[in-house]
Amino acid sequence: MKALTYHGPHHVSVDNMPDPGIEEPDDIILRVTATAICGSDLHLYRGKIPGIHHGDIFGHEFMGEVVETGSQVTAVSKGDRVVVPFVIACGECFFCQLHQYAACESTNSGNGAALNRKNITPPAALFGYSDLYGGIPGGQAEYVRVPKANTGPFKVPDTLADEKVLFLSDILPTAWQAVKNADIKPGSSVAIFGAGPVGLLTAACARLNGAEQIFIIDHNDYRLEFARQRYGAIPINFDKNDDPAKWIIDNTAGHRGVDAVIDAVGFEAKGSLTETVLSTLKIEGSSGKALRQCIAAVRRGGIVSVPGVYAGFIHGFMFGDAFDKGLTFKMGQTHVHAYLPDLLNLIEKGLLTPEEIVTHHMPLEDAARGYEIFEKREDGCRKVILVP
């Protein structure tokens, strides 16, 4: 089969790889009909995530048709059209029973404690995301093996095009969880840091949940303009305004700040010179610039919701300010499975239209070019779908 594989920082290619096969009785083999390049794939592409190897297959946003099933698979059948959550969960362990699927205890046999030696329980395995998350081959390929198929694959109706339901695999549930963690409700004010795919869908979900005032912060004017036009967000370009938090405070009721902030940027936020040096020397793993702005922009008693990926230590984390303001932090990988029925219902009713952020459809063979376009924000790129 053809698959997108890693060959070092900023070097990926579509290569011939062995077809996957059934390894466990609850596996399925999926013929991929659509897959996407995610913002968190760029962390891998840049070589920023531990445990990636030459020849690893990327991709954790994908869907397709079931072409083979293991002997114990009962939830789906050959020919079913499914979206696959990027989190691999067993459905039976302590955390899965709490619907905290991203904390599944049984799917990640890799060194999930690599970033924190006291974290003795690794997180759930993820597709296409290094040994840190189980070393499971990803879905930017013609075929993919899907473990735990009685829990993960989610059937979708044939009446909905791939691009309307593909993002149920990751970025739509991620945006939805971020908004729910932020307790957005009618009349809320929120600031979203990052206008990438997750940030844009977060704005969509915040508006649907009743947010009255939405600020969105980025340095790509074309993405900010899309957020303004489509979701009524108030755009702030941090290259032109080096203290977005102050501007937000000055433009909220009582100059208190927003009710909640959502960090859809993560550890590769454009930080200070000190942070750049420290990260280059591998002394720290993450930039704290976005989080510092979040802490500053939110009102006392507010919520900081973090769907953006973080890794390792952070320089200059303003914990004293967070304590003084009485803030609540809610964060982590997305419990995708918990949200899929409700989100599909909203898509079917036309209340969420996640396909509107897509700008590029490309054949899988052009995936390397797709990564380059997406990383460099070329050609007005917001989101790339790859079609095997």
Buried (B, 14 or more C-beta within 10 A) or exposed (E): BBBBBBBEEEEBEBBEBEEBEBEEEBBBBBBBBBBBBBBBBBBBBEEBBBBBEEEBBBBBBBBBBBEBBBEEBEBBEEEBBBBBBBBBBBBBBEBBEEEBBBBBBBBBEBBBBBBEEEEEEBBBBBBBBBBBBBBBBBBBBBBBBBBBBBBBBBBBEEEBEBBBBBBBBBBBBBBBBBBBBBBBEEEBBBBBBBBBBBBBBBBBBBBBBEBBBBBBBBBBEBBBBBBBEBBEBBBBBBEEBEEBBBBBBEBBEEEBBBBBBBBBBBBBBEBBEEBEEBBEEEEBBBBBBBBBBBBBBBBEEBBBBBBBBBBBBBBBBBEEEBEEBEBBBBBBBBBBBBBBEEBBEBBBEEEBEBBBBBBBBBEBBBBBEBBBBBBEBEEEBBBBBBBB
